[in-house]
Amino acid sequence: MKRTIFAVAFALVISVAFVSGMMAQQSTPPAAQGAPSAPAKAKLEKFSGTVEKVDEAAKEIVVKNGSNEKTFFFGDQTKFMKGKKELAFSDLKKGEHVSVRYKMEGNKLTAEKIYASKKTSAEKKSM
């Protein structure tokens, strides 16, 4: 009788182990299931400083804050603002204080919006 109970228990343990092993092999990792996910949208960063260089032909603007200097590229989607008024790129001048909202695209800093202050840094210093 003990042998029969032991044999049944042993068979039950073996079958549970076999079934769970088969189920583990058939499951796919969660990342591989379903449709591929869309690439994450790049996070916008912010940088403020003084315009050092404006190059309309190269579609770039160089902004300096202390010893930190960054070159931003812009495209057709980039918005240039001064207060609530939209500007043209050609309205930006060297020495003007700006705040740039940008994202990394490859190895380039691409400006989404450039906010020019209402007064240039030279005008602020004279006050």
C-alpha positions in Angstrom: 0.0 0.0 0.0 2.8 2.4 0.9 4.5 1.6 -2.3 1.4 2.4 -4.4 1.0 5.7 -2.6 4.6 6.5 -3.1 4.5 5.5 -6.8 1.4 7.7 -7.4 2.9 10.7 -5.6 6.2 10.2 -7.5 4.3 10.1 -10.9 2.3 13.2 -9.9 5.6 15.2 -9.1 7.2 14.0 -12.4 4.2 15.0 -14.5 3.9 18.5 -12.8 7.6 19.0 -13.5 7.3 17.9 -17.1 4.2 20.1 -17.8 5.7 23.2 -16.2 8.9 22.6 -18.2 6.9 22.4 -21.4 5.0 25.6 -20.6 8.2 27.5 -19.9 9.5 26.6 -23.3 6.4 27.7 -25.1 6.1 31.2 -23.6 7.7 34.1 -25.4 9.3 37.1 -23.6 6.9 40.0 -23.1 8.9 42.3 -25.4 8.5 39.9 -28.4 4.7 39.7 -28.0 2.3 41.9 -29.9 3.2 44.7 -32.4 6.5 46.5 -32.1 6.2 49.6 -30.0 6.8 53.0 -31.6 10.1 54.7 -30.7 9.9 56.9 -27.7 9.5 60.6 -28.4 12.6 62.5 -27.6 12.5 64.6 -24.4 12.7 68.3 -24.9 15.5 70.0 -23.0 16.1 73.7 -22.3 19.1 75.9 -22.6 19.3 79.7 -22.1 22.0 82.2 -22.9 23.2 84.9 -25.3 23.2 84.6 -29.0 26.8 84.4 -30.2 26.3 83.6 -33.9 23.4 83.4 -36.3 23.9 81.6 -39.5 20.8 81.5 -41.7 22.5 79.6 -44.6 23.6 76.8 -42.3 20.3 77.0 -40.3 22.1 77.2 -37.0 22.4 79.4 -34.0 25.1 79.4 -31.4 24.1 80.2 -27.8 26.5 80.8 -25.0 25.9 80.7 -21.2 29.1 81.4 -19.3 31.7 79.0 -20.5 29.0 76.6 -21.9 28.3 77.1 -25.6 25.9 75.1 -27.7 25.0 75.0 -31.4 21.4 74.5 -32.3 20.0 73.6 -35.7 16.6 74.5 -36.8 14.2 73.5 -39.5 10.8 74.4 -40.9 9.0 73.2 -37.7 11.1 75.5 -35.4 9.2 78.4 -33.9 10.8 81.7 -33.0 8.9 83.7 -30.4 9.3 87.0 -28.6 6.6 87.3 -26.0 3.4 86.1 -27.7 4.6 87.3 -31.1 6.1 84.9 -33.7 9.4 86.0 -35.2 11.4 85.1 -38.3 14.8 83.6 -37.9 16.3 86.8 -39.4 14.9 88.8 -36.4 17.4 87.1 -34.0 20.5 89.2 -33.4 23.9 88.6 -31.8 23.8 89.6 -28.1 20.1 88.8 -27.7 19.1 86.6 -24.7 17.3 83.5 -25.8 15.8 80.3 -24.2 15.9 77.3 -26.5 13.8 74.2 -26.2 15.5 71.4 -28.1 15.9 67.7 -28.5 18.8 65.4 -29.5 18.5 64.0 -33.0 21.4 61.8 -33.6 24.4 64.0 -32.7 22.6 67.3 -33.4 20.7 69.6 -31.1 17.5 70.5 -33.0 15.6 73.5 -31.7 11.9 73.1 -31.4 11.2 76.6 -30.1 13.5 79.6 -29.5 12.2 82.3 -27.1 13.9 85.7 -27.4 13.7 88.0 -24.4 11.9 91.3 -24.9 15.2 93.1 -24.1 18.7 92.3 -25.2 21.4 91.7 -22.6 23.0 95.0 -23.5 19.8 96.8 -22.8 19.4 95.0 -19.5 22.9 96.0 -18.4 22.3 99.7 -19.2 19.3 99.8 -16.8 
